[in-house]
Amino acid sequence: MTRTKLSVCQRKRRYDSEVAAVDAIAVSGLVLRSYRCDRCRQFHLTSRTKGKRVLGIGAGSG
C-alpha cells in the first residue's frame, strides 16, 4: 500500500471514527469509501474505489 502524501492529508476533511466517515458518505449520496490515513491516523473519504468495497449509491446493485 502506498503512503498518503502529507499535502493530500492536510487538505482533506478528517473524521475521528470510521462510523463518522460512513455517516458522511451516506449523507453525500456519492459512491465513496473511507480509509484510515497513515499520516494523521484519522479517517478520510476517497472516490477511488477500483477493486475496493464501497458504500453509497449504486453499491450492491447489479
BAPA-578158 format. One record per residue (C-alpha): residue in three letters; chain; x, y, z. Coordinates in steps of 0.001 Angstrom, whole numbers, padded with zeros to 6 digits, always signed. Each point is the difference from the previous one (the first is absolute). Layout:
<site><res>ALA</res><chain>A</chain><xx>X</xx><yy>Y</yy><zz>Z</zz></site>
...
//
This chain:
<site><res>MET</res><chain>A</chain><xx>+000000</xx><yy>+000000</yy><zz>+000000</zz></site>
<site><res>THR</res><chain>A</chain><xx>+001308</xx><yy>+003448</yy><zz>-000839</zz></site>
<site><res>ARG</res><chain>A</chain><xx>+000356</xx><yy>+002659</yy><zz>+002620</zz></site>
<site><res>THR</res><chain>A</chain><xx>-002363</xx><yy>+003000</yy><zz>+000008</zz></site>
<site><res>LYS</res><chain>A</chain><xx>+001725</xx><yy>+003191</yy><zz>-001054</zz></site>
<site><res>LEU</res><chain>A</chain><xx>+000107</xx><yy>+002584</yy><zz>+002771</zz></site>
<site><res>SER</res><chain>A</chain><xx>-001430</xx><yy>+002679</yy><zz>-002325</zz></site>
<site><res>VAL</res><chain>A</chain><xx>-002994</xx><yy>-002263</yy><zz>-000747</zz></site>
<site><res>CYS</res><chain>A</chain><xx>-000591</xx><yy>-000692</yy><zz>+003679</zz></site>
<site><res>GLN</res><chain>A</chain><xx>+000145</xx><yy>+003681</yy><zz>+000895</zz></site>
<site><res>ARG</res><chain>A</chain><xx>-002682</xx><yy>+001031</yy><zz>-002479</zz></site>
<site><res>LYS</res><chain>A</chain><xx>-002466</xx><yy>-002802</yy><zz>+000725</zz></site>
<site><res>ARG</res><chain>A</chain><xx>-002666</xx><yy>+000042</yy><zz>+002662</zz></site>
<site><res>ARG</res><chain>A</chain><xx>+000778</xx><yy>-002194</yy><zz>+002993</zz></site>
<site><res>TYR</res><chain>A</chain><xx>-002427</xx><yy>-002251</yy><zz>+001847</zz></site>
<site><res>ASP</res><chain>A</chain><xx>+000725</xx><yy>-001291</yy><zz>+003504</zz></site>
<site><res>SER</res><chain>A</chain><xx>-001580</xx><yy>-003386</yy><zz>-000637</zz></site>
<site><res>GLU</res><chain>A</chain><xx>-000926</xx><yy>-002275</yy><zz>-002862</zz></site>
<site><res>VAL</res><chain>A</chain><xx>-003642</xx><yy>+000318</yy><zz>+001064</zz></site>
<site><res>ALA</res><chain>A</chain><xx>+000145</xx><yy>+003785</yy><zz>-000461</zz></site>
<site><res>ALA</res><chain>A</chain><xx>+001603</xx><yy>-000454</yy><zz>-003422</zz></site>
<site><res>VAL</res><chain>A</chain><xx>-002635</xx><yy>-002532</yy><zz>-001081</zz></site>
<site><res>ASP</res><chain>A</chain><xx>-002744</xx><yy>+002373</yy><zz>+001204</zz></site>
<site><res>ALA</res><chain>A</chain><xx>+001508</xx><yy>+002742</yy><zz>-002172</zz></site>
<site><res>ILE</res><chain>A</chain><xx>-000020</xx><yy>-002375</yy><zz>-002979</zz></site>
<site><res>ALA</res><chain>A</chain><xx>-003702</xx><yy>-000748</yy><zz>+000568</zz></site>
<site><res>VAL</res><chain>A</chain><xx>-000852</xx><yy>+003715</yy><zz>+000122</zz></site>
<site><res>SER</res><chain>A</chain><xx>+002017</xx><yy>+000790</yy><zz>-003113</zz></site>
<site><res>GLY</res><chain>A</chain><xx>-001876</xx><yy>-002352</yy><zz>-002310</zz></site>
<site><res>LEU</res><chain>A</chain><xx>+003260</xx><yy>-000694</yy><zz>-001850</zz></site>
<site><res>VAL</res><chain>A</chain><xx>+001919</xx><yy>-003236</yy><zz>-000506</zz></site>
<site><res>LEU</res><chain>A</chain><xx>+002857</xx><yy>+000432</yy><zz>+002456</zz></site>
<site><res>ARG</res><chain>A</chain><xx>+001987</xx><yy>-002070</yy><zz>+002428</zz></site>
<site><res>SER</res><chain>A</chain><xx>+001734</xx><yy>+000835</yy><zz>+003231</zz></site>
<site><res>TYR</res><chain>A</chain><xx>+003562</xx><yy>-000845</yy><zz>+000933</zz></site>
<site><res>ARG</res><chain>A</chain><xx>+002294</xx><yy>+000510</yy><zz>+002966</zz></site>
<site><res>CYS</res><chain>A</chain><xx>+002750</xx><yy>+002439</yy><zz>-000871</zz></site>
<site><res>ASP</res><chain>A</chain><xx>+003518</xx><yy>-001118</yy><zz>+000789</zz></site>
<site><res>ARG</res><chain>A</chain><xx>+001017</xx><yy>+003626</yy><zz>+000609</zz></site>
<site><res>CYS</res><chain>A</chain><xx>-002602</xx><yy>+001302</yy><zz>+002473</zz></site>
<site><res>ARG</res><chain>A</chain><xx>-001502</xx><yy>-003394</yy><zz>+001080</zz></site>
<site><res>GLN</res><chain>A</chain><xx>-003515</xx><yy>+001389</yy><zz>-000552</zz></site>
<site><res>PHE</res><chain>A</chain><xx>-002439</xx><yy>-000869</yy><zz>-002792</zz></site>
<site><res>HIS</res><chain>A</chain><xx>-000339</xx><yy>+001696</yy><zz>-003387</zz></site>
<site><res>LEU</res><chain>A</chain><xx>-002336</xx><yy>-000606</yy><zz>-002935</zz></site>
<site><res>THR</res><chain>A</chain><xx>+001055</xx><yy>-000852</yy><zz>-003518</zz></site>
<site><res>SER</res><chain>A</chain><xx>-001751</xx><yy>-000527</yy><zz>-003304</zz></site>
<site><res>ARG</res><chain>A</chain><xx>+002664</xx><yy>-002503</yy><zz>-001058</zz></site>
<site><res>THR</res><chain>A</chain><xx>-001853</xx><yy>-003267</yy><zz>+000167</zz></site>
<site><res>LYS</res><chain>A</chain><xx>+001694</xx><yy>-002265</yy><zz>-002564</zz></site>
<site><res>GLY</res><chain>A</chain><xx>+000184</xx><yy>-003461</yy><zz>+001510</zz></site>
<site><res>LYS</res><chain>A</chain><xx>-001405</xx><yy>+001160</yy><zz>+003337</zz></site>
<site><res>ARG</res><chain>A</chain><xx>-003288</xx><yy>-000510</yy><zz>+001836</zz></site>
<site><res>VAL</res><chain>A</chain><xx>-002046</xx><yy>+003204</yy><zz>-000052</zz></site>
<site><res>LEU</res><chain>A</chain><xx>-002976</xx><yy>+001513</yy><zz>+001813</zz></site>
<site><res>GLY</res><chain>A</chain><xx>-002371</xx><yy>+002406</yy><zz>-001678</zz></site>
<site><res>ILE</res><chain>A</chain><xx>-002372</xx><yy>+000268</yy><zz>-002923</zz></site>
<site><res>GLY</res><chain>A</chain><xx>+000425</xx><yy>-002869</yy><zz>-002400</zz></site>
<site><res>ALA</res><chain>A</chain><xx>+001839</xx><yy>-002202</yy><zz>+002449</zz></site>
<site><res>GLY</res><chain>A</chain><xx>-001376</xx><yy>-003503</yy><zz>+000010</zz></site>
<site><res>SER</res><chain>A</chain><xx>-002209</xx><yy>+000481</yy><zz>-003044</zz></site>
<site><res>GLY</res><chain>A</chain><xx>+000384</xx><yy>-002382</yy><zz>-002867</zz></site>
//
